Amino acid sequence: MTTPSGGSVAAVDLGATSGRVILGHIGAHGLRLQHVARFPNRPVRLTEGPGAASLHWDVLGLWAAIEEGLAKAVAGVPALASIGVDSWAVDYGLQRGGRLLGVPYHYRDARSEAGVAAVHRAVPADELYRRTGLAHLPFNTVFQLAADREAGVLPLADRALLVPDLIGHWLTGVDVTERTNASTTGLLAAETGEWDAELFDTLGLPTSLFAPLVDPGTAIGALTPELAASMAGGREIPVTAVGSHDTASAVVGVPLADEHAAYISSGTWSLVGLELERPVITEAARAANFTNEGGAFGRIRFLKNISGLWLLSESMRTWDAAAGTDATRSSDLASLLAAAAEVTGPVAVFDASDDRFTAPGDMPARIRGWCEEHGIAAPTTRAEVVRSILESLAAAYAATLDEAERLSGRTITTVHVVGGGSQNELLCRLTADRTGRTVLAGPVEATAIGNVLVQALAAGLVPAGSSLEALRDLVRQAFPPVRYEPSAAAAAAAAAAAR
């Protein structure tokens, strides 16, 4: 890649537990990130009747924090070239006449269970997979919409905007549906990348419910006059579609070197998979619960969704609640990981993808219950619980990578771990040992980096026509990964098992 012309963009990156506004600077010295704002993303419970409560996202609180963060970004870089938004997948806000109808539901809310039954009455699970290539998760958008229809809410709406598209609407007044996130709805045809109109009709959903599809790099619009006046001195800063599903942006930010490399986007969830040119829609892939989601640059994210560091954060939340403390847990996490690294002897390896671990709650008790049901010794100390969680995640990664090889026909020799989990040295070491493959950890902020790079290409801050591989060269140069090799003991055990 020739020397970029240079400039700055702002990435709004919304995760399941926190949000960030990050400036991306690109110039002669490469790629650099600058954190401008970080804010919590705490779900809220609302009472719906006697003994009934529902789980929602505080989107208005997030919006206020985004406004404040973007104002700081523009104050620091008045010549900001673009703004892009990514977030978690599947969830949406219903609108009528451009106004939000209620508070968007959280994907962990139990209401979607009724939607699963309603959808499968009309379209069997195997047919749904053949059409969309999307693995079954009970909170996929299609099931949530069916639940809203069953509850009589959906007929009130004339628009559904996925979370990053909703933020984009508030920024610009323009409605779009970004394609990578649309691929997580269960309503996009996997082979064409377009809405499946026949599926909409079969499920009784209006085809006009979603806004037109756009690809990453598409100009959405400029800041509304009101926002331009309040945060940008009247300047109408462009808003650009990025890989608005955070994993799509994260995969752009993974410095994959060749087709023998896999990725693990490790955070609240673990997304384990490969980047392919074509979807893999087979009965074997469906049985293994692999999904085919859209990626930037027309790529396919062939991956499996595994529970992630949510297991650890929920365990810590349980322990903090028992202690009656509101203190931050950063130092506690460091000490817990250090203690977990010192645990000797085997610990329980449980199925991290078991549905019982999806909802908020007492995770150590659920792990103990799983172990009791399966006749294995449960972890007793906190250090053992942490070690058990990390060993179980690493074992799930190993099994998933082996499945990905079998289903795709590719050989995987290297595993890139990005996101928060890339900072967890013990998890990375266990992943190398369990998978028997080289692990390259980092960058931590792969999602924001991918968001920034798509904007930079669209804004002309890097040479026009730059390939995804050229953009990844910038990532590799700016954020050299940390290398983990399987231990000698793990390599010997693998060789013995092969014999």
Buried (B, 14 or more C-beta within 10 A) or exposed (E): EEEBBBBBBBBBBBBBBBBBBBBBBBBEEBBEBBEBBEBEBEBEEEEEEEEEEBBBBBBEBBBEBBBBBBBBBBEEBEEBBBBBBBBBBBBBBBBEEEEBBEBBBBBBBBBBEBBBEBBBEEBEEEEBBBBBBBBBBBBBBBBBBBBBBBEEBBEEBBBBBBBBBBBBBBBBBBBBBBBBBBBBBBBBBBBEBEBBEEBBEBBEBBEEBBBEBBBBBBBBBBBBEEBBEEBBEEBBBBBBBBBBBBBBBBBBBBBBBEBBBBBBBBBBBBBBBBBBEEBBBBEEBBEBBBBBBBBBBEBBBBBBBBBBBBBBBBBBBBBBEEEEEEEEBEEBBEEBBEBBBEBEEEBBBBBBBBEBBBEBEBBBEBBBBBBEEEEEEBBEEBBBBBBBBBBBBBBBBBBBBEBBBEBBEBEBEBBBBBBBBBBBBBBBBBBBBBBBBBBBBBBBBBBBBBBBBBBBBBBEBBEEEBEBEBBBBBBBEBBEBBEBBBEEEBBEBBEEEEE
